[in-house]
Amino acid sequence: MSFLNDLLGGQGQQGGQAGAGSLIAVAGQLIEKAGGVQGLVGMLQQHGLGSAVQSWVGTGANQPVSGEQLGQALQNGGLGSLVQEAAGKLGVDPNVLLGGLSQVLPHAVDHLTPDGKVPAQGQGGGFDLGMLEGLAGKLLG
């Protein structure tokens, strides 16, 4: 997990948002590109991660997914290029980045759905990286 810790620990605060070099920032970009939490959850459910994603939203334990499973779902959902681009910026193999994201994304979705429900569009369904503040502390703590 040292790679995960390095990425999370390397997130300098710039204007109240996580630095672009962090996993949380990449997770945030994925959520944003997918159209918010609702969009990401729907897309991952459509592409084979239904029960795992439902556990992230729900109030119970988060089911794990592998980096490979996540990568397949993101690729099929049209977000594979974002992962490739982020991996390039971070100077890591996309599979390594997906491994880290498979650890962070369940926590991010869980964090953004505290009452076990996905916010509807227009009802807090908007997303900004500030919503993920505090998540790094939870993951590293």
C-alpha positions as CSV (number, residue, x, y, z in Angstrom):
1,M,0.0,0.0,0.0
2,S,3.0,2.3,0.0
3,F,2.2,3.5,-3.5
4,L,-1.3,4.4,-2.4
5,N,0.1,6.2,0.6
6,D,2.6,8.1,-1.6
7,L,-0.1,9.2,-3.9
8,L,-2.5,10.2,-1.2
9,G,0.2,11.8,0.9
10,G,1.5,13.8,-2.1
11,Q,-1.7,15.7,-2.5
12,G,-0.8,19.3,-1.9
13,Q,-3.7,21.6,-1.1
14,Q,-4.1,24.1,-3.9
15,G,-7.0,26.5,-3.5
16,G,-8.9,24.0,-1.3
17,Q,-8.7,21.2,-3.9
18,A,-6.6,18.1,-3.9
19,G,-3.5,18.4,-6.0
20,A,-3.8,16.8,-9.5
21,G,-1.1,14.2,-8.5
22,S,-3.3,12.4,-6.1
23,L,-5.5,9.3,-6.4
24,I,-8.4,11.2,-4.9
25,A,-8.1,13.9,-7.6
26,V,-8.2,11.2,-10.3
27,A,-11.2,9.6,-8.6
28,G,-12.8,13.0,-8.5
29,Q,-12.1,13.5,-12.2
30,L,-13.8,10.1,-13.0
31,I,-16.8,11.1,-10.9
32,E,-17.0,14.5,-12.6
33,K,-16.6,13.1,-16.1
34,A,-19.2,10.4,-15.5
35,G,-21.8,13.1,-14.6
36,G,-21.5,13.0,-10.8
37,V,-21.9,10.1,-8.4
38,Q,-25.2,9.1,-10.0
39,G,-23.5,8.9,-13.4
40,L,-20.5,6.9,-12.2
41,V,-22.6,4.5,-10.2
42,G,-25.0,3.9,-13.2
43,M,-22.1,3.4,-15.6
44,L,-20.2,1.0,-13.3
45,Q,-23.4,-1.0,-12.7
46,Q,-24.1,-1.2,-16.5
47,H,-20.6,-2.6,-17.1
48,G,-20.5,-5.5,-14.7
49,L,-19.8,-4.0,-11.2
50,G,-23.5,-3.8,-10.0
51,S,-23.4,-5.6,-6.7
52,A,-20.0,-4.2,-5.7
53,V,-21.1,-0.6,-6.5
54,Q,-24.4,-1.1,-4.6
55,S,-22.3,-2.1,-1.6
56,W,-20.3,1.2,-1.9
57,V,-23.5,3.2,-1.9
58,G,-25.2,1.2,0.9
59,T,-24.3,1.5,4.5
60,G,-22.7,-1.9,4.9
61,A,-19.2,-3.0,4.1
62,N,-17.8,-2.1,0.7
63,Q,-17.2,-5.1,-1.7
64,P,-13.8,-5.0,-3.2
65,V,-13.1,-4.9,-7.0
66,S,-9.8,-5.5,-8.7
67,G,-8.0,-3.0,-10.7
68,E,-8.6,-5.2,-13.8
69,Q,-12.4,-5.2,-13.1
70,L,-12.5,-1.5,-12.6
71,G,-10.4,-0.9,-15.7
72,Q,-12.7,-3.0,-17.8
73,A,-15.8,-1.2,-16.6
74,L,-14.2,2.3,-17.0
75,Q,-13.0,1.4,-20.5
76,N,-16.4,0.0,-21.5
77,G,-18.0,3.1,-20.0
78,G,-15.9,5.5,-22.1
79,L,-13.6,6.6,-19.3
80,G,-10.5,4.6,-20.2
81,S,-8.8,7.5,-21.8
82,L,-9.0,9.5,-18.6
83,V,-7.2,6.7,-16.7
84,Q,-4.5,6.6,-19.5
85,E,-4.0,10.3,-19.3
86,A,-3.8,10.4,-15.5
87,A,-1.4,7.6,-15.5
88,G,0.8,9.4,-18.0
89,K,0.7,12.6,-15.8
90,L,1.6,10.6,-12.7
91,G,4.3,8.6,-14.5
92,V,2.9,5.2,-13.6
93,D,1.6,2.2,-15.5
94,P,-2.2,2.5,-16.0
95,N,-2.6,-0.9,-14.3
96,V,-0.9,0.4,-11.2
97,L,-3.1,3.5,-11.2
98,L,-6.2,1.2,-11.6
99,G,-5.0,-0.9,-8.6
100,G,-4.9,2.3,-6.5
101,L,-8.2,3.5,-7.8
102,S,-9.8,0.1,-7.0
103,Q,-8.9,0.9,-3.3
104,V,-9.9,4.6,-3.3
105,L,-13.1,4.7,-5.5
106,P,-15.2,2.5,-3.2
107,H,-14.3,4.8,-0.3
108,A,-15.0,7.9,-2.4
109,V,-18.5,6.7,-3.5
110,D,-19.2,5.6,0.1
111,H,-18.1,9.0,1.4
112,L,-20.3,10.8,-1.1
113,T,-23.4,8.7,-0.3
114,P,-23.4,8.8,3.5
115,D,-27.1,8.0,3.9
116,G,-26.9,5.0,1.6
117,K,-28.5,6.8,-1.4
118,V,-27.1,8.2,-4.6
119,P,-28.0,12.0,-4.7
120,A,-30.3,12.7,-7.6
121,Q,-29.3,15.2,-10.3
122,G,-30.3,18.6,-9.1
123,Q,-30.5,17.5,-5.5
124,G,-26.9,17.7,-4.4
125,G,-26.0,15.6,-7.4
126,G,-23.5,18.2,-8.5
127,F,-19.9,17.3,-7.7
128,D,-16.7,19.2,-7.0
129,L,-13.4,17.9,-5.6
130,G,-14.0,19.8,-2.3
131,M,-16.6,17.1,-1.5
132,L,-13.8,14.6,-1.2
133,E,-11.8,16.7,1.3
134,G,-11.1,14.7,4.4
135,L,-11.2,11.4,2.6
136,A,-7.4,11.1,2.4
137,G,-7.3,11.5,6.2
138,K,-9.8,8.6,6.6
139,L,-7.8,6.4,4.2
140,L,-4.4,7.1,5.7
141,G,-5.6,7.3,9.3
